[in-house]
Amino acid sequence: MAFDSKQISSAPDAIAPDGSEVRILCQVERGSMAHFTLPPRAVSRAMAHRTVEEVWFFLSGFGRMWRRLGGREETIAVGPGTSLSIPVGTHFQFRSDSDEPLSAIGATMPPWPGEDEACAVEGPWQTTV
């Protein structure tokens, strides 16, 4: 595999199944990275991933992330410096609670396989995107 380098784009490369803007970053055989942005005061769609797990690191904005897997459920405050995991099958939803966009870098393992990966689930908040 060749080395890869990429400058983040000013416009989104895609809209994620959860409704957030996605800017695709580098990828290797066993993982990929992306930058996600949710507009100020917006609420994502609640989703679950079929085969991938993710690790997120929040860069800007403030909000909350809800996660549920099996019998465990929690909602945590997120903002710059917060890191969290989304294991395979976890139901999750996030929201921006500030007047600036909520943004995060996410590492996906294995790399994002395509449109059929995410499925909608019931979440705690009304979606706005």
C-alpha positions as CSV (number, residue, x, y, z in Angstrom):
1,M,0.0,0.0,0.0
2,A,1.3,3.5,-0.9
3,F,1.6,6.4,1.5
4,D,-1.4,8.7,1.7
5,S,-1.6,12.4,2.5
6,K,-4.7,14.6,2.3
7,Q,-5.7,18.1,3.2
8,I,-9.2,18.4,4.7
9,S,-11.7,19.9,2.2
10,S,-13.6,23.1,2.9
11,A,-16.8,21.5,1.7
12,P,-18.2,18.2,2.9
13,D,-17.4,15.1,0.9
14,A,-20.6,13.5,2.0
15,I,-23.5,13.5,4.5
16,A,-23.3,10.7,7.0
17,P,-26.3,8.5,7.6
18,D,-26.7,10.3,11.0
19,G,-27.0,13.6,9.1
20,S,-23.6,15.1,10.0
21,E,-21.2,16.5,7.4
22,V,-18.3,14.2,6.5
23,R,-14.9,15.2,5.3
24,I,-13.0,12.1,4.4
25,L,-9.4,11.8,5.6
26,C,-6.8,9.1,5.0
27,Q,-7.4,5.4,5.0
28,V,-5.2,2.3,5.4
29,E,-6.1,-1.4,5.0
30,R,-7.5,-1.8,8.6
31,G,-9.0,1.6,9.3
32,S,-10.1,5.0,8.0
33,M,-10.5,8.5,9.4
34,A,-13.1,11.2,8.8
35,H,-14.0,14.7,10.2
36,F,-17.6,15.0,11.3
37,T,-19.5,18.3,11.8
38,L,-22.9,18.8,13.2
39,P,-24.4,22.4,12.9
40,P,-25.0,24.5,16.0
41,R,-28.1,23.4,18.0
42,A,-28.6,20.4,15.7
43,V,-29.5,16.8,16.6
44,S,-28.2,13.8,14.6
45,R,-30.3,10.8,13.6
46,A,-29.8,7.8,16.0
47,M,-27.9,5.0,14.3
48,A,-26.1,1.7,14.9
49,H,-23.3,0.2,12.8
50,R,-23.5,-3.4,11.6
51,T,-19.8,-4.3,11.3
52,V,-17.5,-1.4,12.2
53,E,-16.4,0.2,15.5
54,E,-15.3,3.8,15.9
55,V,-13.2,6.0,18.2
56,W,-14.1,9.7,18.2
57,F,-12.2,12.7,19.4
58,F,-14.1,16.0,19.7
59,L,-12.4,19.2,18.4
60,S,-14.9,22.0,18.9
61,G,-18.4,22.9,20.1
62,F,-20.2,21.4,23.0
63,G,-23.0,18.8,23.2
64,R,-24.0,15.4,24.3
65,M,-23.6,11.8,23.0
66,W,-26.0,9.0,23.9
67,R,-24.9,5.4,23.6
68,R,-26.7,2.1,24.3
69,L,-25.4,-1.4,23.9
70,G,-27.1,-4.4,25.5
71,G,-28.1,-3.4,29.0
72,R,-25.7,-0.5,29.3
73,E,-26.9,3.0,28.4
74,E,-25.4,6.5,29.0
75,T,-25.4,10.1,27.9
76,I,-22.2,12.1,28.3
77,A,-21.2,15.7,27.8
78,V,-18.8,16.2,24.9
79,G,-16.5,19.0,23.9
80,P,-12.9,19.7,22.9
81,G,-10.7,17.0,24.3
82,T,-13.4,14.4,24.8
83,S,-12.7,10.9,23.3
84,L,-15.2,8.1,23.2
85,S,-15.7,4.6,21.7
86,I,-18.6,3.3,19.7
87,P,-18.3,-0.5,19.7
88,V,-20.0,-2.6,16.9
89,G,-23.8,-2.6,17.4
90,T,-23.9,0.4,19.7
91,H,-27.0,2.6,19.3
92,F,-25.8,6.2,19.4
93,Q,-27.0,9.8,18.8
94,F,-25.3,13.1,19.3
95,R,-26.4,16.7,19.6
96,S,-24.8,20.2,19.5
97,D,-25.8,22.3,22.5
98,S,-23.9,25.4,21.6
99,D,-23.9,28.2,19.1
100,E,-20.9,26.7,17.2
101,P,-20.7,23.5,15.2
102,L,-19.8,20.3,17.1
103,S,-16.9,18.7,15.3
104,A,-15.0,15.4,15.8
105,I,-12.4,13.2,14.2
106,G,-13.5,9.6,13.9
107,A,-11.4,6.5,13.3
108,T,-13.3,3.6,11.8
109,M,-12.1,0.0,12.0
110,P,-12.3,-1.7,9.5
111,P,-12.6,1.1,7.0
112,W,-16.2,2.4,6.3
113,P,-17.7,-0.3,3.9
114,G,-20.5,1.7,2.3
115,E,-24.1,2.8,2.5
116,D,-25.5,-0.4,4.1
117,E,-23.3,-0.2,7.1
118,A,-25.5,2.1,9.3
119,C,-29.1,1.4,10.3
120,A,-31.5,3.8,11.9
121,V,-32.6,3.1,15.5
122,E,-34.7,4.9,18.2
123,G,-32.8,7.6,20.1
124,P,-33.7,9.9,23.0
125,W,-33.9,13.1,21.0
126,Q,-36.0,14.5,18.1
127,T,-33.8,14.6,15.0
128,T,-33.2,18.0,13.4
129,V,-30.9,17.2,10.4
